[in-house]
Amino acid sequence: MGDPARPNVIRRYRTCASFSCANTTRMATVFQTTLKPILFLGQIMGLINFSYTLEPTGLLIRTSNSPYYSFLEIFRMCFLIICTYLVHVRGIYYVQQFRLIKFWVIIIFARVSETWIIKLINGIVEYDRKHKTFSPELLLYKRSPSKTCWNIILLSFFIYFIGYETCVFFLWRPKSLDLSVIPIYLFSMPNIIDFTILIVVCFFLSNIGFRFLALNNFWRCLPVDLAPISGEWSHSEIVILIENIRLLHAELSEILKIFNLGYGPLLLGYFVGSFIDLMYVFYLMIYHEFKLPNRSLTEKIIKYLPLHIFNIQIIVFIIFIVVAASWIHDMKKEIISYLRLYKISCLPFDIKIQVKMFMNQISISQLDEITAYGFFTVNISLVVTIIALLMTGFSTLIQLRNHPIIMELSNNTYQFHQDI
């Protein structure tokens, strides 16, 4: 159970093994630094109120007496409403109306869950304050991506979004160029709200996951069989460290529950909307094969390249979120594999109590997985479920392709791509 690669860390840890929740600092953590661009993105898209600002302590506090933030909030809301109106007056196209509804549903879910989102951010900040009392070497052993890394990710998504819209512009050139065209590009494929959900959700999932990983690293520094080592580990230091890891693990599990309450509704709206979009867009690709029988396969692929890219995008985005959620689950339960290696009956009484309490605590928290507001669990098995539902839904659409409602829906969407 020991880690021979880090003997210096173990020796130096002895000086900071005592845990104190009162020890706070104003120094910005990596999380607080990387949070700023993510928070700004959420505020621009309407997920969070502009009045929430980061205090010097790192906590996110609402500034209620500032007319500046009130003006920004009103301006953003008016802008989104005007864009929605401009899209609506260009014609009733079902696929466009669906994406507008998806956009506003996610925004409404975010504002309803705003209190929990703020609690999540402040909870991570408070957790880091307690975590800083541990050895700095271990804190740096595994850490979450830096601000530069997240800025590169944001820039990459922005470049992809611009490139996609440019491709759409040249392949499906609009009949008229005016200001009313801009909202159509914002609310249609590739769905800017999807980018926002992916970035924000993966940001918090990665931060929670790396904190579970840090606790696992702490545990691996404990001596073999939890036995004292002369000059390195005393019995009391082992007991204190086990208790501190247990308490931090419980607090991190509570933060994960808050994540479910804050972002669970958004994940529900995102997954349901993406599933419907993926199934329908894939059906449209087959529909266009019969709609344009005189064109070659190459011409069809080029003409509807944005549809192919959009399908791939939806699949990749879903996989990113599912993999991140599954990784957190693995990090969360990894420590129980260490606990099961010990013969509890052979441990000293106070260590035995801590290990038993830890195992009971983890067995209870194992029931708290990342969910879409309780409707379904976000893990690898979700991919299999989505594939099965896609096959069922797609085969149903094929069988009903001559039904008046399906034909009207397909023709309306085809007309949308012609009139855009």
Beta strands, then each sheet from edge to edge (+ up, - down):
strand 1: 52-54
strand 2: 60-62
sheet 1: 1+ 2-
end
